[in-house]
């Protein structure tokens, strides 16, 4: 019966019906996807250990970024200190072995370094200590582990990046937020961009697009909208990665641009590192207002979705960066035998 109907219905009508059905499927799948996210994301009132860890990691990273700032500001992060103690308490309630939890320990490490730097100049930390329980503050003061401490990166050690094995490149790459004042030209980064074209994509359709920004004024405006590097000097170059929705063919592929764009972004980060450039990825998880402002500023067409920014510059002679701990592989692995 299906074949008979197809044979008598005009092809243009069949195409219209199929496209209409794809639209219905797209909206249905998107709604279900949003419902799943709404059920599981880390809300202000956390419900699981993983949600509590996410909140602790987020606020710990804010401290780590401040600690790696060349223009260190004593007393920074009061808003963080109003939030992090209760987040640590949440994690304590979800994990009876929290003293061995790498997320908890990483927070202690960052806080310990914060305390040490302030005590070294006699800074009054009484307000900060009062935000924590006595037990938490004692653990912060006595912490003596290695994880979480800042890493020093020098331009000298990056001179041989091009001969490192991929393993060595992975182990030694860090995000850098402070760069040499030396400018970066498109011609300089072109070899790294070309190497990144080896990135796989769905059916080799290569939807990734690159918007390379070198104008200091435009970089400043774009990062002001992005809002994630306040307090740092702007980089010499900013790359916006997008995905062209025109490369996709069915409603089932509506998230594929983020996958392909993310793959390209990671390849590009390693490629730039191998060619001796310092980089830092920045998210584009924007509200509609920020998305619209970015599109207007950079003339991004409607058929492209924003994936991520990458700051690019030459390595400074000396810079600090975070030694954020990573989960053990056993933490994220499930074997289906």
C-alpha positions in Angstrom: 0.0 0.0 0.0 2.8 2.4 0.9 4.6 1.8 -2.4 1.3 2.3 -4.3 0.6 5.7 -2.5 4.2 6.8 -3.3 3.8 5.9 -6.9 0.7 8.1 -7.4 1.6 11.1 -5.2 3.5 13.8 -7.1 7.2 13.9 -6.1 7.1 17.6 -5.1 4.3 16.7 -2.6 6.2 13.7 -1.2 9.3 15.9 -0.7 7.1 18.5 1.1 5.6 15.9 3.3 9.0 14.4 4.2 10.4 17.7 5.1 7.3 18.5 7.2 7.8 15.2 9.0 11.5 16.0 9.6 10.5 19.3 11.2 8.0 17.5 13.5 10.7 15.0 14.5 13.3 17.8 15.1 11.0 19.7 17.5 10.0 16.5 19.3 13.6 15.4 19.8 14.7 18.8 20.9 12.0 19.0 23.5 12.8 15.6 24.9 16.5 16.5 24.9 15.7 19.6 26.9 13.6 17.7 29.3 16.4 15.2 29.9 18.9 18.1 30.6 16.4 19.7 32.9 16.1 16.5 34.9 19.8 16.0 35.3 21.9 19.2 35.3 23.5 20.5 38.5 21.0 22.9 40.0 21.6 25.4 42.8 20.3 22.7 45.1 22.3 19.6 44.1 20.8 16.1 44.3 23.8 13.9 43.5 27.5 13.6 44.2 28.4 14.4 40.6 26.2 17.5 40.7 27.9 18.6 43.9 31.4 17.9 42.4 30.5 20.1 39.3 29.8 23.0 41.5 33.0 22.6 43.6 35.0 22.3 40.4 33.5 25.4 38.9 34.3 27.6 41.9 37.7 26.0 42.4 38.6 26.9 38.9 37.8 30.6 39.6 40.3 30.6 42.3 42.9 28.8 40.1 42.5 31.4 37.4 43.1 34.2 39.9 46.2 32.4 41.3 47.7 32.1 37.8 47.2 35.8 37.1 50.5 37.7 36.6 48.9 40.8 38.1 47.9 39.0 41.2 45.1 40.8 43.2 45.2 40.2 46.9 41.8 39.5 48.4 40.2 38.6 45.2 37.2 36.2 45.0 34.9 37.2 47.9 31.9 36.0 45.9 33.6 32.6 45.5 34.2 32.4 49.3 30.5 33.1 49.9 29.7 30.0 47.8 32.4 27.4 48.0 32.2 26.5 51.7 28.6 25.3 51.3 29.5 23.5 48.1 32.2 21.6 50.0 29.7 20.8 52.7 27.4 19.4 50.0 30.1 17.2 48.7 30.9 16.1 52.3 27.3 15.0 52.7 27.3 13.0 49.4 30.7 11.3 49.8 31.7 9.8 53.1 35.2 9.4 51.7 35.4 13.0 50.7 39.0 13.5 52.1 40.1 11.1 49.3 37.9 12.7 46.6 40.2 14.3 44.0 37.7 17.2 43.4 37.6 18.0 47.2 41.4 17.7 47.4 41.8 20.0 44.4 39.7 22.6 46.1 41.8 22.3 49.3 45.0 22.7 47.2 43.8 25.9 45.5 42.5 27.3 48.8 45.8 26.4 50.5 47.8 28.2 47.9 45.5 31.2 48.2 46.0 31.3 52.0 49.8 30.9 51.7 50.2 33.8 49.3 48.1 36.1 51.5 49.8 35.0 54.8 53.2 35.8 53.2 52.3 39.5 53.2 50.4 39.5 56.4 47.0 39.9 54.8 44.1 39.6 57.2 42.2 36.4 56.3 39.8 36.4 59.2 36.7 37.2 57.1 37.7 34.4 54.7 38.3 31.8 57.4 34.9 32.6 59.0 33.1 31.4 55.9 34.3 27.9 56.4 33.7 25.4 59.2 36.5 24.9 61.7 37.2 21.5 60.2 37.3 22.8 56.6 39.6 25.7 57.5 42.0 23.3 59.4 42.1 21.0 56.3 42.9 24.0 54.1 45.7 25.2 56.3 47.2 21.7 56.7 46.9 20.5 53.1 50.2 19.2 51.8 49.3 17.4 48.6 50.7 18.1 45.1 47.6 18.4 43.1 46.2 21.9 42.4 49.4 23.9 42.6 50.1 26.4 39.8 52.4 25.4 36.9 55.1 27.7 35.6 55.3 27.8 31.8 58.3 29.4 29.9 58.7 30.2 26.2 62.1 28.5 26.3 60.6 25.1 27.1 58.1 25.4 24.2 60.8 25.9 21.5 61.0 22.1 20.8 57.2 21.5 20.6 57.5 20.5 17.0 59.6 17.4 17.8 57.5 16.2 20.7 55.6 12.9 20.5 51.8 13.2 20.6 51.9 11.7 24.1 54.4 14.4 25.3 52.3 17.1 23.6 49.2 16.0 25.5 50.9 15.8 28.8 52.6 19.2 28.6 49.9 21.3 27.0 48.1 23.8 29.3 45.7 26.6 28.7 47.5 29.9 28.8 45.7 33.2 29.5 48.6 35.6 29.3 50.6 36.0 26.2 53.7 37.7 24.8 52.9 41.2 23.4 54.2 40.0 20.0 51.5 40.0 17.3 50.3 36.9 15.5 49.6 36.9 11.8 47.3 34.7 9.8 50.3 33.5 7.8 52.0 32.2 11.0 49.1 30.1 12.1 48.1 28.8 8.6 50.2 25.6 8.9 48.4 24.7 12.2 45.0 25.5 10.6 45.8 23.4 7.6 46.9 20.5 9.8 43.6 20.6 11.6 41.8 19.8 8.4 42.7 16.2 9.1 40.0 16.2 11.8 37.3 13.6 11.1 33.7 14.7 10.5 30.4 13.1 9.8 30.6 11.5 6.3 33.5 13.8 5.6 31.1 16.7 5.2 33.5 19.1 7.0 31.0 21.6 8.4 33.5 23.5 10.5 34.1 27.2 9.7 36.8 29.5 11.1 36.5 33.2 11.8 40.0 34.6 12.6 40.0 38.0 14.4 43.2 40.1 14.6 41.7 43.5 15.0 42.4 44.5 18.7 39.1 46.5 18.9 37.0 43.6 17.6 38.8 41.2 19.9 38.0 43.4 22.8 34.3 43.7 21.9 34.0 39.9 21.3 35.6 39.0 24.6 33.5 41.6 26.4 30.4 39.8 25.2 31.9 36.4 26.0 32.8 37.6 29.6 35.1 34.8 30.7 38.5 36.4 30.8 37.8 39.6 32.8 41.0 41.0 34.3 43.3 39.5 31.6 44.8 41.4 28.7 43.3 40.5 25.3 45.1 38.0 23.1 46.8 39.0 19.8 44.5 36.7 17.9 41.0 35.2 18.5 39.6 32.3 16.5 35.9 31.6 16.5 34.9 28.1 15.5 31.5 27.6 14.0 29.6 24.8 12.2 27.6 25.3 9.0 24.2 23.7 9.4 23.9 23.5 5.7 26.2 20.5 5.8 23.6 18.3 7.6 20.8 16.4 6.0 18.2 15.1 8.5 16.7 16.3 11.8 18.7 13.5 13.6 21.9 15.4 12.9 20.8 18.6 14.6 23.6 18.2 17.3 26.3 16.9 14.9 27.7 20.4 14.4 28.8 20.6 18.0 30.5 17.2 17.8 32.3 17.9 14.6 33.2 21.5 15.7 34.4 20.2 19.1 36.6 17.6 17.4 38.1 20.3 15.2 38.7 22.6 18.2 40.7 20.0 20.0 42.8 19.2 16.9 43.4 22.9 16.4 44.5 23.3 20.0 47.1 20.6 19.7 48.2 21.8 16.2 48.8 25.3 17.5 50.7 23.9 20.5 52.9 21.8 18.2 53.7 24.9 16.2 54.7 26.8 19.4 51.6 28.9 20.0 50.0 29.5 23.4 46.2 29.0 23.4 43.2 29.0 25.7 39.7 27.7 24.6 36.7 29.8 25.6 33.1 28.6 25.6 30.3 30.2 23.6 27.5 28.9 25.8 25.5 32.1 25.2 22.1 33.5 25.9 20.1 34.5 22.9 21.2 38.1 23.6 24.9 37.3 23.6 24.5 35.1 20.6 22.8 37.9 18.6 25.4 40.4 19.7 28.3 38.1 18.6 26.6 37.4 15.3 26.1 41.1 14.6 29.7 42.0 15.6 31.4 39.3 13.5 28.8 39.1 10.8 28.1 35.4 11.5 25.4 34.1 9.1 22.2 32.3 10.4 23.3 29.0 9.0 26.3 28.8 11.3 26.2 27.8 15.0 28.8 29.0 17.5 31.1 26.3 18.9 34.0 27.9 20.7 36.6 30.6 20.8 40.4 29.9 20.9 42.7 32.6 22.2 46.0 32.5 20.3 49.4 34.2 21.1 53.1 33.6 21.5 54.2 32.2 24.8 55.4 34.8 27.3 58.9 34.4 28.8 57.2 33.2 32.0 53.6 32.5 32.8 51.5 30.7 35.5 48.6 28.4 34.7 46.4 26.0 36.7 47.3 22.4 37.5 43.7 21.4 37.6 43.4 17.7 38.5 41.9 15.2 36.2 39.7 12.2 37.1 41.4 8.8 37.1 40.3 6.9 33.9 38.5 4.3 36.1 36.2 7.1 37.3 34.7 7.7 33.8 34.9 4.2 32.3 32.2 1.6 32.0 33.1 -1.7 30.3 30.2 -3.5 28.6 31.6 -7.0 28.2 
